[in-house]
Structures are given as structure tokens and as C-alpha cells.
Amino acid sequence: MRQVVMYGPGDVRVEDREDPRIVEPTDAIIRLAATCICGSDLWPYRGAESVDHQVMGHEYVGVVEEVGSAVRTVKVGDFVVGSFWASDNTCEICRAGYQAYCLHRVLMGTLGTQAELARIPLADGTLVATPSMPDPDLIPSLMAASDVLGTGWFAAVAAEAGPGKTVAVVGDGAVGLLGILAAKQLGAERIIAFSRHADRQALAREFGATDVIEERGDDGVSRVKELTGGLGAHSVIEAVGTQEAMMQAIHSTRPGGHVGFVGVSHDVAIPGDDLFMAGVHIHGGPAPVRQYLPELIRLIWDRKIDPGKVFDLTLPLERAAEGYEAMDQRTATKVLLTL
């Protein structure tokens, strides 16, 4: 099969690799219909994380080609969506709704899903089948559900977005944009997007943003306070993972409010005095996407939401290197790779 491999920072190649096979009776093999490049894939691409001949990708949708002898909930021929964490969905942590912390979890990025085929461990707990074969135009949105939509949704839930709430969203990448969509679906009254890019601002408004702030850092916090009578937002989503973004999120939150953070943390350290005096709730981390997949698939299937709009560049798998470069240079928000 063909698969994306990152040899080192800035060095992405597509090469022939051995087809995956069933290893455990709980495995499934899927033939991907689409995959994509994640913002977190840019950390090693930019040299912020070490990388050496690493298979890439953790987002996936496709058709089941083979199942292990213990698999019961999906079958050959099913079109499936899965989370970027494989989970058994039966352990005590999973049953509490935190499948990203499953006692038997497997990070799909270690197996690589930017490929023609992929092995999915713990298939019964990880994969959710769609009602039937989807129309082609639904595939980008189902692809988004595998990570960025589920992550944005978790961020909004963690921030306790809901009716009567003002929500602020730090980060205008795919996750931040879909955090806006989620906040809107959860009933938020007002949604403030931080963005400096006209195309992302437009999509933010389409997804439900009522206000757009271009300022960052302390200036951005001041603008949120101006828009909220000096109080700050009830709910703030942090979807970047940097020190500035985290502090901007905390300081934009009113006392008693909630921060939902899902940006992959890089050298973030919250000063104790700031945290102590903020009086805010902070919750987040890797999103338990599997918890939300059935509901997200239903919303997409019924055409109530269209999260696939975050993909603004589509390339064949063979041109994955161009996709990485486009996201690195910010000429694309999120790249869909077709097979």
C-alpha cells in the first residue's frame, strides 16, 4: 500500500509499505475513503517535536475489509468512522465518557492512517458504522468527525457552552472553527472568535460566531472584556496549545467561568498566582471523540451540520507533501487527502 512517512522536519514522502494485517482478534482492517492532515502533524514538521521515519496520520474514514474473530459490532462492507484514540469502550474510564484515557488505548498516529489501508485495534469500541454507504459529499464531514469536530465538540462541552452563555474561542484553525460550530449547536447565545484571517473569519461567522476579534494576548483579553461588560466570557475554548493562547483563554474567562482546552500543549505553564486569582474551572486534554461519534454522525447524516467546510484544500494522497507545506504556510486551514 501507499503511506505517508515523515523522514524528518519538513521531509514528507509517500512510499510503498507493507499492507496491515490482523494482529489481534479485536482488530479490523479498513480501506480508507479519505484521510487528512492535522494541525498537530505540523509540530514535528516544524521541528518542535522529534521525528524520524514516522508513519503519519490519525484521522480516518473508510470501508471495513477484514475483521478479527472477536469483532462483533462492525462487519466487512460497513462504512466506518473512528476516533484518533482506539479504545475498548468497556473499561471503567470509557464508561465514564473518557475513551481517550481507556486503560487499553492505542494512539492511531503510531499506526498511521495517511495511507490506503489501516489496522484499527479494538474495533468494536473504536469504530462506528454509518447507516449505509454515505453520499460522496458527506465524506469530508464524516472525516472531520474523526478528530477535529469531536475535539471542538469536547472543548465546547468542557467549557460548558450552552444556552444563555457567551463563548470565546482562542484559535481559528479547524478545531477552533468547529468549536464555534459546537458551541452554536449547544445553544450558546453569543460566540466571540479570535481570528486575523478573512477566510477563517467568514467561516467562523457561518458556523455561528457573532463577533470577531483580531487582537491577541492582553489586547485580545481587553476586547473580550469590552464586549462582556467588563466580566469576561462564561465559556472559553483554547484550541492552540501555546503559552500565550492558554493565558489569553484564562484571562478572557469571567470568575466562575469555564475554560475547555484542547490545543496540544507545548511548553505551557500556568503561573500559580494567575490560576489562584482567576477563579475559573479548567478542563480539557485529548478529546474522547468516541463518546460523541454516534451523535455527530447523526447530525452529519441528517445534514444538520456541515463540518467538512473546514477542508479548504483537497489533494490526492500522493501529494501529501504539498498539503503539509500549505498548512505550514497557512495557505490552507485543513487539507483533505483523497484515495
Salt bridges, closest charged atoms under 4 A:
ASP11 OD2 - ARG13 NH2 2.89
GLU15 OE2 - ARG17 NH1 3.24
ASP16 OD1 - ARG2 NH1 3.21
ASP27 OD2 - ARG119 NH1 2.91
ASP41 OD1 - HIS58 ND1 3.95
GLU49 OE2 - HIS266 NE2 2.88
ASP52 OD1 - HIS53 ND1 2.61
GLU59 OE1 - HIS58 NE2 3.81
GLU59 OE2 - LYS334 NZ 3.15
GLU65 OE2 - ARG31 NE 2.74
ASP78 OD1 - LYS75 NZ 2.97
ASP88 OD2 - HIS104 ND1 2.76
ASP135 OD2 - ARG303 NH2 3.29
ASP137 OD2 - ARG303 NH1 2.75
ASP147 OD2 - HIS58 NE2 3.00
GLU160 OE2 - HIS258 NE2 3.63
ASP172 OD2 - HIS197 ND1 3.09
ASP172 OD1 - ARG200 NH1 3.34
GLU206 OE2 - LYS309 NZ 2.17
ASP211 OD1 - ARG190 NE 2.87
GLU215 OE1 - ARG223 NE 3.77
GLU226 OE1 - ARG223 NH1 2.97
ASP274 OD2 - HIS251 NE2 3.01
GLU295 OE2 - ARG298 NH2 2.86
ASP302 OD2 - ARG298 NH1 3.42
GLU318 OE2 - ARG2 NE 2.70
GLU322 OE1 - ARG319 NH2 2.88
ASP328 OD1 - ARG46 NE 2.64
